Amino acid sequence: MAKDSRKRALFVFLLIPLIYAFILCFDAASLRSSGAVQLRERQRDTDVGQQSRNQHDEFRVSSKNHGKDVDSSKLQRLLRGKIQEELLQNGIACIAKSKYDMCVTVSPVAVHITKSKTTNVYLTGNQKLPSDRNNITILPYPQKGDGRAMTNTSPVNLLQANSATSLPPCDVNHVVPAAIFSTGGYAGNFFHDISDILIPLFLTSSVLRPNVSLILTDYQSWWVQKYQRVLSAISINDIISAPTDNPRGTVHCFPGAIVGLTYHGFMACNKTDVPGNLTGVDFLHFLHSSLFLKTFGPPATVATQKEKPLMVLLSRHNYRILLNEEEVINLAKDVGFRVEIVTSKEASQLQFIAELVHSSRVLFGVHGAGLTNMIFLQPGAVLLQVVPWGLDWFSTCYSHPPLEMGLKYVGYKIDIAESTLIEKYPIDDPVMVDPDSIHMKGFDVSRPIYMEGQNVRLNLTRFRGTLETAMQLAEF
C-alpha cells in the first residue's frame, strides 16, 4: 500500500512540470496572437492617420498641383458655354452680369479673413487668370450698379499665386468648397434679405448643398441669428466670418470656391438659368422645410369648411398707412374672412410670422417689404397687394413672383382720390398726372413723394369686389 502511494506521488510530481510547460506555451501563443492583432491595429491607425495627413497636405498653400476636383462636375453647373470650358482649362472662370459678378474655381484656394473690410482669396492650385491680370476684385452682393448697395459691400480680391505673392500658411483646412457672399448691401430689409441674399444663396449652393462652407463678409451676428435655420439647411458646417480676437486674421483653405452669388432677378428662380431646373416652387419647398412649417391639405369648400379662411393683414404705422384699417377689417369679415392683424414689430420675428402666414389663405397689405412674407404662404394661397399712387412699377416686385411660386395674386391699384397726395398737390400737378416723369428724376426725388409721402384711404365700395375675388381664389 505504501509502495503504491509512493508511485502516485512520483507520478504527480512528474506531471506538474508538464502541465506548467503546456500553460506557458499556450499563453505565449496567445500573446503572440494578441500582439499581432494589436500591431495590425496600430498599423491601421497609422495608415489612417497618414491618409488624413495626406488629404490635408493636398490643400496646403504650398500645393503645386490641382486638388482632387471632387466637386468640379457640380461647380460647373454654375457656368455655361465657353465660360464652363474656361473653368475646366484654367481651374477658374468668372462671369460679369448686369446685376452680379461671380467667380468659380475647382482648384485649391486660401482665404485670408480679417477684421478689415477686405477678404483675399489666394489661388493656390495653379489656376490661370487672364494673362493681363494678376487679380480680380468682386463685390459679392447681387445688386451691381446700385451705388448705395455697393457702398455697404466689402470687396473680395482673388489673387494669382506666383513668386511675387506672399502666401499665408493655412490655419484651418476644409474638405468642402467655400461659398463667399456679403450680408452688406441692403441686408436688414426683409425684401432684400430674401431677394438679394437667400434666394441667390439657395440657387448658388444647390450644386453643393449641404456640403459647402459659407463665408460671410460684412458679417452681422443678428442677421445670422435670424436666418440660422435657413442657413443650417444650406450648410452643415459652421458659418465662417472674420475672427474678433485675432488681429492677423485666419486663413481657411478649401479645395474650391464660389465667390459671389448667381441672381435671376427680383424674388426670381428661373428654371432655364443656371444652375438649372429650379423654380420659385422649389425655393418655397426648401424654405418651408428648413423652418419646419407643416403643409396642410387643400382648402375646404364653403360647404364643408369648419372655419372661415384666415386673412393676415400687415398693418403699417410709418408711411403708406391704411388710414381706414378698421373699416377695411370689418369689410373683410363681412365678406367671410377671419382677420389677424400683424404689426411690423411682430412681423420681424421670423418663426412667428412664418407660422402665422403659413396657416392663412390670404396675406394682405399695402405695398412694402412686409409683403415678402408671401414666401411663407402654402401653395395656392393668395397675396393681396394694395398699390399706392405712382408705385405701379415697384408693385411688380410682388405681382410677378407669386405666380412663379405656385401662389395666386390679386392687386388693387388705388384711385387718385384714395391717396393723401391729393391733399398736398394740385390735381394737375405732374406728381398726380405723370408719376413717371417724377421717377425719371431719380429715386431720391420720387421716394419722399410716393414711398414715404402718402397714405391711403380705401373706397370700401370699390374695394369690396377685390376682397370677394380674393375669397373665391382662397376657397378653391
Number of C-alpha atoms within 10 A of each C-alpha: 5 6 7 9 10 10 11 11 11 11 11 10 11 11 11 11 11 10 11 11 10 12 12 11 12 12 11 12 12 12 12 12 12 12 12 12 12 12 12 12 12 12 12 12 12 12 12 12 12 12 12 11 11 12 16 16 13 21 30 24 24 15 15 13 14 18 23 15 17 15 19 20 12 14 25 21 15 25 22 15 7 10 16 18 15 17 24 16 12 17 24 26 24 20 14 11 11 10 15 20 22 25 24 24 27 30 28 30 33 32 26 23 24 20 19 12 13 17 21 19 26 26 27 27 29 20 23 18 20 12 6 6 10 14 16 16 18 21 26 30 33 28 22 19 11 11 11 12 17 19 12 17 24 22 22 24 19 22 21 21 23 13 7 7 11 9 17 15 15 20 13 15 19 17 17 19 27 27 22 26 29 26 22 23 27 19 20 15 12 19 21 19 19 20 22 27 25 20 26 24 22 24 26 22 25 20 19 18 15 16 18 25 25 24 22 20 27 22 18 15 9 10 13 15 10 14 16 15 16 18 21 14 17 23 18 14 15 12 15 17 20 22 13 9 8 10 11 12 18 22 23 24 29 29 28 32 29 26 26 25 27 31 29 20 17 17 26 22 27 18 14 11 17 19 21 15 11 17 18 22 18 17 19 20 17 16 21 20 15 17 18 13 18 12 14 10 8 12 15 15 12 14 6 8 11 9 11 16 21 21 29 24 22 23 21 20 12 10 15 25 18 20 15 13 17 10 13 20 18 14 17 19 16 12 15 18 24 18 20 16 13 17 13 14 8 12 19 14 11 14 15 12 17 21 17 18 25 25 21 21 27 30 28 25 22 25 26 21 15 22 21 22 20 24 25 23 28 26 21 21 27 27 29 26 21 21 23 27 25 24 18 14 10 14 19 14 21 23 18 15 22 26 16 17 24 18 19 22 20 19 19 17 17 19 15 16 15 16 23 18 21 16 10 13 12 12 14 9 12 13 22 18 13 12 18 15 12 18 18 10 10 10 13 9 12 21 14 11 18 23 19 13 16 19 23 25 20 22 14 14 9 12 17 17 13 15 24 15 12 26 22 11 17 23 18 12
